[in-house]
Amino acid sequence: MSRKALIAMSGGVDSSVAALLMKEKGYDCIGVTMKLYDNEEIGISKEKTCCSLDDIEDARMVARRIGIPYYVVNFKDDFKEKVVDKFVNSYLQGRTPNPCIECNRHLKFEHLYQKARELECDVIVTGHYARIVQDGNQYQMKKAADPSKDQSYVLYSLTQEQLAHTIFPLGDLTKEQVREIAQEHNFINSGKKDSQDICFIPDGNYKRFMMENYNVNIGTGDFVDRTGKVLGTHQGYYGYTIGQRKGLGIAAEKPYYVVDIQPEQNRVVLGSNEDLFHSTLEAEEFNWMLKDDFSGKVIQAKVRYRQQAQDAYVKPLENGRVQISFLEPQRAITKGQAVVLYQGDVVIGGGTIAGVVDGC
């Protein structure tokens, strides 16, 4: 009896090729698209983002072409609660969220994973660029072979059980190879552009999105320097992020940068570029992907998706928190973003940045 695989199909070329490769490996495949929202509900046209009727039809046509059953599952309520609501609340708390990580954590590898178990599938498959290998009695997630497409940063929340039942068929491929495979099989989406980072805000204007869909309009407040001196007026603290320079509207002899956001006081703190550098942070809700003891060992850490991993030490704290100390100060460490730890190409774990704990 062949093994069964549930394929998460977004309508894009990556997940389509992932489905094809699993079929060619002899798996009994089922294609599934997660319906996360109706575009009309968030005020955008169907052509501008994923999860549209066009994307569902693209996924359906690819599934038909490679000869696998295909279904659409409605996760709209879960997506709103676990991803969109959390996204808005994070900005209101003075943080800068990463909704893709929450979508992976709660939708793809929780709700869809549960759906796979209900359908008696052995594995869940996505089009992510990362690799999973078994090492003794535990599973490791490694960076993708193509560093320009590596997505391990947004997948740090997977548990050992999930890793054991997940396959990333594209981990050893480049994007160019994936498109070539799609073209060879005449997939309708072989030339389709990659989807936006924030699927439910394709124009990137999250402040407008919050105003129109959550009635968020806190209003203006003070820009202050690090001593508390008022420098000007901001247009809503949730519209700024750490390290931001443009759009502040303050004339000064030297450039100002956002160095802190204080929602309780409705203030945005400005400082110099040097003020953005810190050596130590604390992270919360930390998921240890590997159970080894890394205390006292030099590991690597990333505080942004596109950042080169930097040498650091990690120290476990209480209540699922960790302290990470970099050998060299890092710029614009941002609350709400993820910090992900590596040992070479292997993901150790990751969590949400709760704040910096030093002034250097």
C-alpha positions, 0 to 999 in steps of 0.5 A: 500500500502506497503512503498518503500525502496531503499537499498544501497547494496555494495555487503557486508554482512551488506547491504545484511542483511539490505535488508533482514530485510527491506523485512521481515518488509514488505517494497517494496524494491529496491536494488541499487549498486553505481558504483563509479569507474572502478578498472582499472582506478586507477590501482588495481585488482578487487579482492582487493576492493569493487565496483568490478564486484565481489561485484556487482555480490554478491549484485545481487545474494543476491537481487535475493535470497530475491526476490527484484529488483536490479540495478546498478547506475553510480556515477563515475563522482560524486565520482571522483569530490566530493570524490577522487579529494577532497581527493587529494586536502586535502593532498596538503593543508597539511590536512589528509582527511576522504573520507568515510565521503565525500562519505556518505555526497555526494554520499549515502545521496545526490545523492542516496537519490535523486535517491530514491525520483525519484523512489518514495521511502519513505526511503533510507536504508544502512548497517551502524551501527547507530540508528535513533529515533524520539524525539518530532519534531526532529530526533536523531542519536544515537550510535550503540548498539555494540560500537565496530561497531558504525559508527555514527562518519562518519554520522554526516552530515545528515540533519533532512530531511535525518534522517526522511527518512533513516533507519539503520536496523543494529543499534541494532545488533552486527556483529556476529548476522549479519553474523549469519542471513546471514548464516541462509539465505545462502547468498553467502557473509556471510563470506566476509571480511569487505571492506577497509577504503579507497576503491579506495586505498586498499593498503593504499599507497595514495602517490603512488595513487596521483603520478600515477593518479594525477601526484603529485610529489612535491619533497623533502623539509625541516624537521624543528623544532618549531624554524625553524631549519632544521633537515633533508629532507622530501620526500614530505610534503603530505606523512606525517600526524600529530602525525607520528613518524615512517618513518621520517628517522632522528636520534636523542637522543629523538623521533621526531613527526610530529606536523605541515605541512606547504605546502606553505613553503614545510616544515614539522615541528617536535617536541616532543610528548608533542607538540602534545597536544592541548585543543582548535580547530576550525571546519568548515562546521559544521552540527548541527544535533540537533538545541538545544543550547549547549553553556555552557554545557559539551558535548563529542567530538571525533577527531578520529573514534576510539577515546573515546569521551572526555568532552568539551565545544562548542561555535558557531562562524560565517560562519558555524564554531565552537570552541571546548574546551576540558577539558583535552588536546587532542593528535594529533588534525589533520586538515582535520579530523572530530570532532563529538559532542555527548551528551551521545549516541546522535550525536549533530553534526560535522564538519571538523577540521580547526586547533588548536587555542591554544599552550597548 
